[in-house]
């Protein structure tokens, strides 16, 4: 029998971001002051709903590099991409006027 694989992210961070997103959504829906512009923060729905929601989405969609046992990121397995010697597209030459 194999042991179940650990989740690809920290469940505590998932729970925190979910609560922040839902709490911000409730604030924006229930408090008219949370729908406007705050002098210190700017547009409140951006910071109360959009930013936690985008962080929560990124947690589930984008993978972070796995850490090795000593806490450092593992090196890449593939070599870095190299620049090509010639451009991919060149502008067509126009005929010269006499």
Helices and strands as residue ranges (DSSP letters): H 11-30, G 32-35, E 37-38, E 42-43, H 44-45, I 46-50, H 51-61
